[in-house]
Amino acid sequence: MDYIGIDPAVGLECSHCDSITRLRYSDLLRRVQDGEQVPCGNCERLMLHDWTTVNVVQNIIKRRMREAHEAKHGRRADTA
């Protein structure tokens, strides 16, 4: 399945070293569908979390997009 649409970055937090590894939503979706693990960008430990379903990944993106939308409208109200 190809992802068509806005391709924001997703940040995954490593539970070992607490660093954030960022990758594009389309890359994360592909990895999830192919059963690939995501290594931490800092300590290279494989991140084995409950985000390993397409549904959870989609919920992450929806939440981030909603937060961005709310922040954008909040800034407009501040500048008006």
PDB file of N, CA, C and O in Angstrom:
ATOM      1  N   MET A   1       0.840  -1.174   0.000  1.00  0.00           N
ATOM      2  CA  MET A   1       0.000   0.000   0.000  1.00  0.00           C
ATOM      3  C   MET A   1       0.885   1.236   0.000  1.00  0.00           C
ATOM      4  O   MET A   1       1.753   1.382   0.861  1.00  0.00           O
ATOM      5  N   ASP A   2       0.672   2.109  -0.945  1.00  0.00           N
ATOM      6  CA  ASP A   2       1.407   3.365  -1.001  1.00  0.00           C
ATOM      7  C   ASP A   2       0.644   4.425  -0.224  1.00  0.00           C
ATOM      8  O   ASP A   2      -0.587   4.448  -0.218  1.00  0.00           O
ATOM      9  N   TYR A   3       1.396   5.303   0.431  1.00  0.00           N
ATOM     10  CA  TYR A   3       0.784   6.410   1.160  1.00  0.00           C
ATOM     11  C   TYR A   3       0.816   7.629   0.264  1.00  0.00           C
ATOM     12  O   TYR A   3       1.870   8.013  -0.244  1.00  0.00           O
ATOM     13  N   ILE A   4      -0.352   8.238   0.072  1.00  0.00           N
ATOM     14  CA  ILE A   4      -0.446   9.454  -0.733  1.00  0.00           C
ATOM     15  C   ILE A   4      -1.054  10.533   0.150  1.00  0.00           C
ATOM     16  O   ILE A   4      -2.153  10.366   0.679  1.00  0.00           O
ATOM     17  N   GLY A   5      -0.345  11.627   0.306  1.00  0.00           N
ATOM     18  CA  GLY A   5      -0.848  12.719   1.131  1.00  0.00           C
ATOM     19  C   GLY A   5       0.293  13.460   1.784  1.00  0.00           C
ATOM     20  O   GLY A   5       1.447  13.331   1.376  1.00  0.00           O
ATOM     21  N   ILE A   6      -0.032  14.235   2.798  1.00  0.00           N
ATOM     22  CA  ILE A   6       0.984  14.961   3.548  1.00  0.00           C
ATOM     23  C   ILE A   6       1.907  13.944   4.196  1.00  0.00           C
ATOM     24  O   ILE A   6       1.441  12.957   4.765  1.00  0.00           O
ATOM     25  N   ASP A   7       3.201  14.173   4.116  1.00  0.00           N
ATOM     26  CA  ASP A   7       4.179  13.210   4.633  1.00  0.00           C
ATOM     27  C   ASP A   7       4.992  13.842   5.764  1.00  0.00           C
ATOM     28  O   ASP A   7       6.169  14.157   5.587  1.00  0.00           O
ATOM     29  N   PRO A   8       4.361  14.027   6.927  1.00  0.00           N
ATOM     30  CA  PRO A   8       5.078  14.654   8.039  1.00  0.00           C
ATOM     31  C   PRO A   8       6.096  13.715   8.658  1.00  0.00           C
ATOM     32  O   PRO A   8       6.071  12.507   8.422  1.00  0.00           O
ATOM     33  N   ALA A   9       6.975  14.273   9.440  1.00  0.00           N
ATOM     34  CA  ALA A   9       7.952  13.465  10.174  1.00  0.00           C
ATOM     35  C   ALA A   9       7.317  12.972  11.467  1.00  0.00           C
ATOM     36  O   ALA A   9       6.507  13.660  12.088  1.00  0.00           O
ATOM     37  N   VAL A  10       7.704  11.776  11.849  1.00  0.00           N
ATOM     38  CA  VAL A  10       7.228  11.158  13.083  1.00  0.00           C
ATOM     39  C   VAL A  10       8.437  10.973  13.987  1.00  0.00           C
ATOM     40  O   VAL A  10       9.485  10.514  13.533  1.00  0.00           O
ATOM     41  N   GLY A  11       8.304  11.324  15.255  1.00  0.00           N
ATOM     42  CA  GLY A  11       9.389  11.130  16.212  1.00  0.00           C
ATOM     43  C   GLY A  11       9.111   9.925  17.085  1.00  0.00           C
ATOM     44  O   GLY A  11       8.069   9.855  17.736  1.00  0.00           O
ATOM     45  N   LEU A  12      10.035   8.974  17.106  1.00  0.00           N
ATOM     46  CA  LEU A  12       9.915   7.791  17.954  1.00  0.00           C
ATOM     47  C   LEU A  12      10.935   7.898  19.074  1.00  0.00           C
ATOM     48  O   LEU A  12      12.125   8.085  18.820  1.00  0.00           O
ATOM     49  N   GLU A  13      10.476   7.780  20.308  1.00  0.00           N
ATOM     50  CA  GLU A  13      11.375   7.910  21.454  1.00  0.00           C
ATOM     51  C   GLU A  13      11.913   6.544  21.855  1.00  0.00           C
ATOM     52  O   GLU A  13      11.155   5.593  22.044  1.00  0.00           O
ATOM     53  N   CYS A  14      13.223   6.465  21.982  1.00  0.00           N
ATOM     54  CA  CYS A  14      13.885   5.236  22.410  1.00  0.00           C
ATOM     55  C   CYS A  14      13.699   5.081  23.918  1.00  0.00           C
ATOM     56  O   CYS A  14      13.976   6.007  24.680  1.00  0.00           O
ATOM     57  N   SER A  15      13.232   3.915  24.343  1.00  0.00           N
ATOM     58  CA  SER A  15      13.030   3.696  25.777  1.00  0.00           C
ATOM     59  C   SER A  15      14.344   3.396  26.493  1.00  0.00           C
ATOM     60  O   SER A  15      14.389   3.348  27.722  1.00  0.00           O
ATOM     61  N   HIS A  16      15.412   3.194  25.722  1.00  0.00           N
ATOM     62  CA  HIS A  16      16.715   2.901  26.320  1.00  0.00           C
ATOM     63  C   HIS A  16      17.502   4.185  26.616  1.00  0.00           C
ATOM     64  O   HIS A  16      17.980   4.373  27.735  1.00  0.00           O
ATOM     65  N   CYS A  17      17.637   5.066  25.620  1.00  0.00           N
ATOM     66  CA  CYS A  17      18.457   6.274  25.807  1.00  0.00           C
ATOM     67  C   CYS A  17      17.640   7.568  25.769  1.00  0.00           C
ATOM     68  O   CYS A  17      18.204   8.651  25.925  1.00  0.00           O
ATOM     69  N   ASP A  18      16.325   7.475  25.564  1.00  0.00           N
ATOM     70  CA  ASP A  18      15.403   8.619  25.550  1.00  0.00           C
ATOM     71  C   ASP A  18      15.615   9.595  24.393  1.00  0.00           C
ATOM     72  O   ASP A  18      15.057  10.692  24.413  1.00  0.00           O
ATOM     73  N   SER A  19      16.403   9.225  23.391  1.00  0.00           N
ATOM     74  CA  SER A  19      16.557  10.132  22.249  1.00  0.00           C
ATOM     75  C   SER A  19      15.399   9.902  21.272  1.00  0.00           C
ATOM     76  O   SER A  19      14.736   8.865  21.302  1.00  0.00           O
ATOM     77  N   ILE A  20      15.178  10.884  20.417  1.00  0.00           N
ATOM     78  CA  ILE A  20      14.091  10.836  19.448  1.00  0.00           C
ATOM     79  C   ILE A  20      14.672  10.555  18.067  1.00  0.00           C
ATOM     80  O   ILE A  20      15.579  11.252  17.613  1.00  0.00           O
ATOM     81  N   THR A  21      14.148   9.538  17.410  1.00  0.00           N
ATOM     82  CA  THR A  21      14.525   9.227  16.037  1.00  0.00           C
ATOM     83  C   THR A  21      13.373   9.666  15.148  1.00  0.00           C
ATOM     84  O   THR A  21      12.238   9.225  15.325  1.00  0.00           O
ATOM     85  N   ARG A  22      13.669  10.536  14.192  1.00  0.00           N
ATOM     86  CA  ARG A  22      12.629  11.063  13.309  1.00  0.00           C
ATOM     87  C   ARG A  22      12.720  10.413  11.938  1.00  0.00           C
ATOM     88  O   ARG A  22      13.809  10.237  11.391  1.00  0.00           O
ATOM     89  N   LEU A  23      11.566  10.058  11.392  1.00  0.00           N
ATOM     90  CA  LEU A  23      11.495   9.554  10.035  1.00  0.00           C
ATOM     91  C   LEU A  23      10.150   9.938   9.445  1.00  0.00           C
ATOM     92  O   LEU A  23       9.203  10.245  10.169  1.00  0.00           O
ATOM     93  N   ARG A  24      10.079   9.917   8.151  1.00  0.00           N
ATOM     94  CA  ARG A  24       8.857  10.288   7.451  1.00  0.00           C
ATOM     95  C   ARG A  24       7.777   9.243   7.708  1.00  0.00           C
ATOM     96  O   ARG A  24       8.063   8.055   7.858  1.00  0.00           O
ATOM     97  N   TYR A  25       6.530   9.712   7.756  1.00  0.00           N
ATOM     98  CA  TYR A  25       5.397   8.822   7.967  1.00  0.00           C
ATOM     99  C   TYR A  25       5.379   7.712   6.926  1.00  0.00           C
ATOM    100  O   TYR A  25       5.135   6.553   7.263  1.00  0.00           O
ATOM    101  N   SER A  26       5.633   8.049   5.670  1.00  0.00           N
ATOM    102  CA  SER A  26       5.604   7.037   4.609  1.00  0.00           C
ATOM    103  C   SER A  26       6.663   5.962   4.850  1.00  0.00           C
ATOM    104  O   SER A  26       6.422   4.787   4.574  1.00  0.00           O
ATOM    105  N   ASP A  27       7.833   6.354   5.363  1.00  0.00           N
ATOM    106  CA  ASP A  27       8.890   5.384   5.663  1.00  0.00           C
ATOM    107  C   ASP A  27       8.482   4.501   6.837  1.00  0.00           C
ATOM    108  O   ASP A  27       8.684   3.288   6.805  1.00  0.00           O
ATOM    109  N   LEU A  28       7.908   5.109   7.872  1.00  0.00           N
ATOM    110  CA  LEU A  28       7.459   4.330   9.025  1.00  0.00           C
ATOM    111  C   LEU A  28       6.359   3.357   8.620  1.00  0.00           C
ATOM    112  O   LEU A  28       6.371   2.198   9.037  1.00  0.00           O
ATOM    113  N   LEU A  29       5.413   3.814   7.816  1.00  0.00           N
ATOM    114  CA  LEU A  29       4.329   2.951   7.350  1.00  0.00           C
ATOM    115  C   LEU A  29       4.883   1.773   6.553  1.00  0.00           C
ATOM    116  O   LEU A  29       4.443   0.638   6.731  1.00  0.00           O
ATOM    117  N   ARG A  30       5.851   2.046   5.669  1.00  0.00           N
ATOM    118  CA  ARG A  30       6.462   0.975   4.882  1.00  0.00           C
ATOM    119  C   ARG A  30       7.152  -0.034   5.786  1.00  0.00           C
ATOM    120  O   ARG A  30       7.016  -1.243   5.597  1.00  0.00           O
ATOM    121  N   ARG A  31       7.895   0.465   6.770  1.00  0.00           N
ATOM    122  CA  ARG A  31       8.603  -0.431   7.694  1.00  0.00           C
ATOM    123  C   ARG A  31       7.628  -1.300   8.485  1.00  0.00           C
ATOM    124  O   ARG A  31       7.862  -2.493   8.675  1.00  0.00           O
ATOM    125  N   VAL A  32       6.536  -0.694   8.944  1.00  0.00           N
ATOM    126  CA  VAL A  32       5.537  -1.447   9.702  1.00  0.00           C
ATOM    127  C   VAL A  32       4.936  -2.544   8.829  1.00  0.00           C
ATOM    128  O   VAL A  32       4.799  -3.687   9.264  1.00  0.00           O
ATOM    129  N   GLN A  33       4.581  -2.192   7.602  1.00  0.00           N
ATOM    130  CA  GLN A  33       3.973  -3.172   6.705  1.00  0.00           C
ATOM    131  C   GLN A  33       4.934  -4.288   6.334  1.00  0.00           C
ATOM    132  O   GLN A  33       4.514  -5.430   6.146  1.00  0.00           O
ATOM    133  N   ASP A  34       6.222  -3.970   6.226  1.00  0.00           N
ATOM    134  CA  ASP A  34       7.225  -4.974   5.866  1.00  0.00           C
ATOM    135  C   ASP A  34       7.773  -5.716   7.083  1.00  0.00           C
ATOM    136  O   ASP A  34       8.590  -6.625   6.936  1.00  0.00           O
ATOM    137  N   GLY A  35       7.333  -5.339   8.272  1.00  0.00           N
ATOM    138  CA  GLY A  35       7.806  -5.995   9.492  1.00  0.00           C
ATOM    139  C   GLY A  35       9.225  -5.622   9.868  1.00  0.00           C
ATOM    140  O   GLY A  35       9.886  -6.367  10.591  1.00  0.00           O
ATOM    141  N   GLU A  36       9.712  -4.470   9.389  1.00  0.00           N
ATOM    142  CA  GLU A  36      11.069  -4.013   9.703  1.00  0.00           C
ATOM    143  C   GLU A  36      11.081  -3.259  11.029  1.00  0.00           C
ATOM    144  O   GLU A  36      10.125  -2.559  11.364  1.00  0.00           O
ATOM    145  N   GLN A  37      12.151  -3.404  11.766  1.00  0.00           N
ATOM    146  CA  GLN A  37      12.331  -2.663  13.008  1.00  0.00           C
ATOM    147  C   GLN A  37      12.992  -1.319  12.706  1.00  0.00           C
ATOM    148  O   GLN A  37      13.638  -1.154  11.672  1.00  0.00           O
ATOM    149  N   VAL A  38      12.826  -0.381  13.602  1.00  0.00           N
ATOM    150  CA  VAL A  38      13.448   0.935  13.465  1.00  0.00           C
ATOM    151  C   VAL A  38      14.560   1.042  14.503  1.00  0.00           C
ATOM    152  O   VAL A  38      14.293   0.965  15.703  1.00  0.00           O
ATOM    153  N   PRO A  39      15.810   1.220  14.055  1.00  0.00           N
ATOM    154  CA  PRO A  39      16.894   1.387  15.022  1.00  0.00           C
ATOM    155  C   PRO A  39      16.925   2.821  15.555  1.00  0.00           C
ATOM    156  O   PRO A  39      16.619   3.770  14.832  1.00  0.00           O
ATOM    157  N   CYS A  40      17.293   2.962  16.814  1.00  0.00           N
ATOM    158  CA  CYS A  40      17.456   4.285  17.410  1.00  0.00           C
ATOM    159  C   CYS A  40      18.593   5.000  16.687  1.00  0.00           C
ATOM    160  O   CYS A  40      19.640   4.404  16.432  1.00  0.00           O
ATOM    161  N   GLY A  41      18.394   6.267  16.358  1.00  0.00           N
ATOM    162  CA  GLY A  41      19.423   7.044  15.687  1.00  0.00           C
ATOM    163  C   GLY A  41      20.617   7.356  16.567  1.00  0.00           C
ATOM    164  O   GLY A  41      21.670   7.744  16.063  1.00  0.00           O
ATOM    165  N   ASN A  42      20.471   7.194  17.878  1.00  0.00           N
ATOM    166  CA  ASN A  42      21.541   7.503  18.816  1.00  0.00           C
ATOM    167  C   ASN A  42      22.297   6.245  19.251  1.00  0.00           C
ATOM    168  O   ASN A  42      23.510   6.149  19.065  1.00  0.00           O
ATOM    169  N   CYS A  43      21.571   5.276  19.834  1.00  0.00           N
ATOM    170  CA  CYS A  43      22.245   4.089  20.384  1.00  0.00           C
ATOM    171  C   CYS A  43      22.111   2.855  19.486  1.00  0.00           C
ATOM    172  O   CYS A  43      22.673   1.804  19.793  1.00  0.00           O
ATOM    173  N   GLU A  44      21.375   2.978  18.388  1.00  0.00           N
ATOM    174  CA  GLU A  44      21.172   1.922  17.393  1.00  0.00           C
ATOM    175  C   GLU A  44      20.403   0.709  17.918  1.00  0.00           C
ATOM    176  O   GLU A  44      20.337  -0.319  17.244  1.00  0.00           O
ATOM    177  N   ARG A  45      19.828   0.819  19.104  1.00  0.00           N
ATOM    178  CA  ARG A  45      18.998  -0.261  19.640  1.00  0.00           C
ATOM    179  C   ARG A  45      17.701  -0.309  18.842  1.00  0.00           C
ATOM    180  O   ARG A  45      17.132   0.734  18.519  1.00  0.00           O
ATOM    181  N   LEU A  46      17.229  -1.519  18.520  1.00  0.00           N
ATOM    182  CA  LEU A  46      15.965  -1.643  17.808  1.00  0.00           C
ATOM    183  C   LEU A  46      14.829  -1.248  18.736  1.00  0.00           C
ATOM    184  O   LEU A  46      14.757  -1.690  19.882  1.00  0.00           O
ATOM    185  N   MET A  47      13.948  -0.412  18.220  1.00  0.00           N
ATOM    186  CA  MET A  47      12.831   0.062  19.029  1.00  0.00           C
ATOM    187  C   MET A  47      11.638  -0.857  18.816  1.00  0.00           C
ATOM    188  O   MET A  47      10.992  -0.821  17.769  1.00  0.00           O
ATOM    189  N   LEU A  48      11.357  -1.667  19.802  1.00  0.00           N
ATOM    190  CA  LEU A  48      10.261  -2.630  19.746  1.00  0.00           C
ATOM    191  C   LEU A  48       9.126  -2.111  20.620  1.00  0.00           C
ATOM    192  O   LEU A  48       9.054  -2.427  21.807  1.00  0.00           O
ATOM    193  N   HIS A  49       8.253  -1.325  20.037  1.00  0.00           N
ATOM    194  CA  HIS A  49       7.179  -0.703  20.805  1.00  0.00           C
ATOM    195  C   HIS A  49       5.831  -1.104  20.243  1.00  0.00           C
ATOM    196  O   HIS A  49       5.743  -1.807  19.237  1.00  0.00           O
ATOM    197  N   ASP A  50       4.784  -0.647  20.906  1.00  0.00           N
ATOM    198  CA  ASP A  50       3.431  -0.985  20.469  1.00  0.00           C
ATOM    199  C   ASP A  50       2.966  -0.140  19.287  1.00  0.00           C
ATOM    200  O   ASP A  50       1.790  -0.197  18.929  1.00  0.00           O
ATOM    201  N   TRP A  51       3.853   0.642  18.671  1.00  0.00           N
ATOM    202  CA  TRP A  51       3.477   1.406  17.484  1.00  0.00           C
ATOM    203  C   TRP A  51       3.554   0.551  16.233  1.00  0.00           C
ATOM    204  O   TRP A  51       3.339   1.053  15.129  1.00  0.00           O
ATOM    205  N   THR A  52       3.857  -0.729  16.384  1.00  0.00           N
ATOM    206  CA  THR A  52       4.102  -1.578  15.223  1.00  0.00           C
ATOM    207  C   THR A  52       2.836  -2.076  14.536  1.00  0.00           C
ATOM    208  O   THR A  52       2.831  -3.180  13.991  1.00  0.00           O
ATOM    209  N   THR A  53       1.784  -1.301  14.548  1.00  0.00           N
ATOM    210  CA  THR A  53       0.627  -1.597  13.715  1.00  0.00           C
ATOM    211  C   THR A  53       0.303  -0.350  12.920  1.00  0.00           C
ATOM    212  O   THR A  53       0.537   0.768  13.379  1.00  0.00           O
ATOM    213  N   VAL A  54      -0.232  -0.538  11.738  1.00  0.00           N
ATOM    214  CA  VAL A  54      -0.571   0.600  10.887  1.00  0.00           C
ATOM    215  C   VAL A  54      -1.576   1.499  11.593  1.00  0.00           C
ATOM    216  O   VAL A  54      -1.488   2.722  11.481  1.00  0.00           O
ATOM    217  N   ASN A  55      -2.521   0.927  12.310  1.00  0.00           N
ATOM    218  CA  ASN A  55      -3.538   1.716  13.005  1.00  0.00           C
ATOM    219  C   ASN A  55      -2.913   2.658  14.027  1.00  0.00           C
ATOM    220  O   ASN A  55      -3.294   3.827  14.100  1.00  0.00           O
ATOM    221  N   VAL A  56      -1.970   2.175  14.809  1.00  0.00           N
ATOM    222  CA  VAL A  56      -1.322   3.024  15.811  1.00  0.00           C
ATOM    223  C   VAL A  56      -0.532   4.134  15.130  1.00  0.00           C
ATOM    224  O   VAL A  56      -0.565   5.281  15.576  1.00  0.00           O
ATOM    225  N   VAL A  57       0.176   3.805  14.055  1.00  0.00           N
ATOM    226  CA  VAL A  57       0.936   4.812  13.312  1.00  0.00           C
ATOM    227  C   VAL A  57      -0.009   5.887  12.780  1.00  0.00           C
ATOM    228  O   VAL A  57       0.291   7.078  12.871  1.00  0.00           O
ATOM    229  N   GLN A  58      -1.137   5.477  12.231  1.00  0.00           N
ATOM    230  CA  GLN A  58      -2.095   6.448  11.717  1.00  0.00           C
ATOM    231  C   GLN A  58      -2.636   7.333  12.834  1.00  0.00           C
ATOM    232  O   GLN A  58      -2.839   8.530  12.628  1.00  0.00           O
ATOM    233  N   ASN A  59      -2.871   6.766  14.002  1.00  0.00           N
ATOM    234  CA  ASN A  59      -3.345   7.569  15.134  1.00  0.00           C
ATOM    235  C   ASN A  59      -2.302   8.585  15.579  1.00  0.00           C
ATOM    236  O   ASN A  59      -2.649   9.701  15.966  1.00  0.00           O
ATOM    237  N   ILE A  60      -1.027   8.209  15.527  1.00  0.00           N
ATOM    238  CA  ILE A  60       0.050   9.149  15.852  1.00  0.00           C
ATOM    239  C   ILE A  60      -0.007  10.340  14.904  1.00  0.00           C
ATOM    240  O   ILE A  60       0.062  11.490  15.337  1.00  0.00           O
ATOM    241  N   ILE A  61      -0.131  10.062  13.612  1.00  0.00           N
ATOM    242  CA  ILE A  61      -0.165  11.130  12.609  1.00  0.00           C
ATOM    243  C   ILE A  61      -1.397  12.005  12.795  1.00  0.00           C
ATOM    244  O   ILE A  61      -1.293  13.230  12.735  1.00  0.00           O
ATOM    245  N   LYS A  62      -2.550  11.407  13.017  1.00  0.00           N
ATOM    246  CA  LYS A  62      -3.769  12.193  13.220  1.00  0.00           C
ATOM    247  C   LYS A  62      -3.623  13.127  14.416  1.00  0.00           C
ATOM    248  O   LYS A  62      -4.028  14.288  14.352  1.00  0.00           O
ATOM    249  N   ARG A  63      -3.048  12.629  15.500  1.00  0.00           N
ATOM    250  CA  ARG A  63      -2.863  13.456  16.691  1.00  0.00           C
ATOM    251  C   ARG A  63      -1.907  14.615  16.400  1.00  0.00           C
ATOM    252  O   ARG A  63      -2.170  15.753  16.789  1.00  0.00           O
ATOM    253  N   ARG A  64      -0.788  14.320  15.710  1.00  0.00           N
ATOM    254  CA  ARG A  64       0.191  15.370  15.387  1.00  0.00           C
ATOM    255  C   ARG A  64      -0.425  16.433  14.469  1.00  0.00           C
ATOM    256  O   ARG A  64      -0.189  17.628  14.648  1.00  0.00           O
ATOM    257  N   MET A  65      -1.211  15.989  13.493  1.00  0.00           N
ATOM    258  CA  MET A  65      -1.837  16.937  12.576  1.00  0.00           C
ATOM    259  C   MET A  65      -2.864  17.793  13.319  1.00  0.00           C
ATOM    260  O   MET A  65      -2.965  18.992  13.060  1.00  0.00           O
ATOM    261  N   ARG A  66      -3.622  17.200  14.232  1.00  0.00           N
ATOM    262  CA  ARG A  66      -4.591  17.952  15.024  1.00  0.00           C
ATOM    263  C   ARG A  66      -3.878  18.981  15.901  1.00  0.00           C
ATOM    264  O   ARG A  66      -4.324  20.123  16.008  1.00  0.00           O
ATOM    265  N   GLU A  67      -2.760  18.573  16.533  1.00  0.00           N
ATOM    266  CA  GLU A  67      -1.993  19.497  17.370  1.00  0.00           C
ATOM    267  C   GLU A  67      -1.444  20.654  16.545  1.00  0.00           C
ATOM    268  O   GLU A  67      -1.465  21.803  16.986  1.00  0.00           O
ATOM    269  N   ALA A  68      -0.952  20.349  15.342  1.00  0.00           N
ATOM    270  CA  ALA A  68      -0.419  21.401  14.468  1.00  0.00           C
ATOM    271  C   ALA A  68      -1.531  22.355  14.043  1.00  0.00           C
ATOM    272  O   ALA A  68      -1.333  23.569  13.998  1.00  0.00           O
ATOM    273  N   HIS A  69      -2.698  21.800  13.733  1.00  0.00           N
ATOM    274  CA  HIS A  69      -3.840  22.620  13.332  1.00  0.00           C
ATOM    275  C   HIS A  69      -4.266  23.543  14.473  1.00  0.00           C
ATOM    276  O   HIS A  69      -4.523  24.728  14.262  1.00  0.00           O
ATOM    277  N   GLU A  70      -4.337  22.982  15.688  1.00  0.00           N
ATOM    278  CA  GLU A  70      -4.722  23.790  16.845  1.00  0.00           C
ATOM    279  C   GLU A  70      -3.687  24.875  17.129  1.00  0.00           C
ATOM    280  O   GLU A  70      -4.048  26.001  17.472  1.00  0.00           O
ATOM    281  N   ALA A  71      -2.410  24.546  16.989  1.00  0.00           N
ATOM    282  CA  ALA A  71      -1.350  25.531  17.218  1.00  0.00           C
ATOM    283  C   ALA A  71      -1.424  26.650  16.181  1.00  0.00           C
ATOM    284  O   ALA A  71      -1.226  27.820  16.509  1.00  0.00           O
ATOM    285  N   LYS A  72      -1.706  26.290  14.939  1.00  0.00           N
ATOM    286  CA  LYS A  72      -1.803  27.284  13.874  1.00  0.00           C
ATOM    287  C   LYS A  72      -2.955  28.248  14.142  1.00  0.00           C
ATOM    288  O   LYS A  72      -2.802  29.461  13.992  1.00  0.00           O
ATOM    289  N   HIS A  73      -4.087  27.719  14.531  1.00  0.00           N
ATOM    290  CA  HIS A  73      -5.231  28.582  14.817  1.00  0.00           C
ATOM    291  C   HIS A  73      -4.999  29.402  16.076  1.00  0.00           C
ATOM    292  O   HIS A  73      -5.485  30.529  16.177  1.00  0.00           O
ATOM    293  N   GLY A  74      -4.272  28.859  17.027  1.00  0.00           N
ATOM    294  CA  GLY A  74      -3.939  29.600  18.242  1.00  0.00           C
ATOM    295  C   GLY A  74      -3.054  30.786  17.932  1.00  0.00           C
ATOM    296  O   GLY A  74      -3.228  31.862  18.505  1.00  0.00           O
ATOM    297  N   ARG A  75      -2.091  30.596  17.014  1.00  0.00           N
ATOM    298  CA  ARG A  75      -1.193  31.687  16.621  1.00  0.00           C
ATOM    299  C   ARG A  75      -1.954  32.764  15.880  1.00  0.00           C
ATOM    300  O   ARG A  75      -1.688  33.952  16.065  1.00  0.00           O
ATOM    301  N   ARG A  76      -2.906  32.362  15.037  1.00  0.00           N
ATOM    302  CA  ARG A  76      -3.688  33.357  14.311  1.00  0.00           C
ATOM    303  C   ARG A  76      -4.480  34.234  15.272  1.00  0.00           C
ATOM    304  O   ARG A  76      -4.582  35.446  15.079  1.00  0.00           O
ATOM    305  N   ALA A  77      -5.039  33.618  16.305  1.00  0.00           N
ATOM    306  CA  ALA A  77      -5.813  34.387  17.285  1.00  0.00           C
ATOM    307  C   ALA A  77      -4.904  35.358  18.034  1.00  0.00           C
ATOM    308  O   ALA A  77      -5.320  36.464  18.379  1.00  0.00           O
ATOM    309  N   ASP A  78      -3.656  34.940  18.285  1.00  0.00           N
ATOM    310  CA  ASP A  78      -2.714  35.800  18.992  1.00  0.00           C
ATOM    311  C   ASP A  78      -2.287  37.000  18.149  1.00  0.00           C
ATOM    312  O   ASP A  78      -2.019  38.074  18.687  1.00  0.00           O
ATOM    313  N   THR A  79      -2.224  36.819  16.824  1.00  0.00           N
ATOM    314  CA  THR A  79      -1.743  37.893  15.955  1.00  0.00           C
ATOM    315  C   THR A  79      -2.865  38.809  15.493  1.00  0.00           C
ATOM    316  O   THR A  79      -2.601  39.891  14.968  1.00  0.00           O
ATOM    317  N   ALA A  80      -4.112  38.394  15.679  1.00  0.00           N
ATOM    318  CA  ALA A  80      -5.251  39.196  15.197  1.00  0.00           C
ATOM    319  C   ALA A  80      -5.573  40.332  16.137  1.00  0.00           C
ATOM    320  O   ALA A  80      -6.500  41.100  15.882  1.00  0.00           O
TER     321      ALA A  80
END
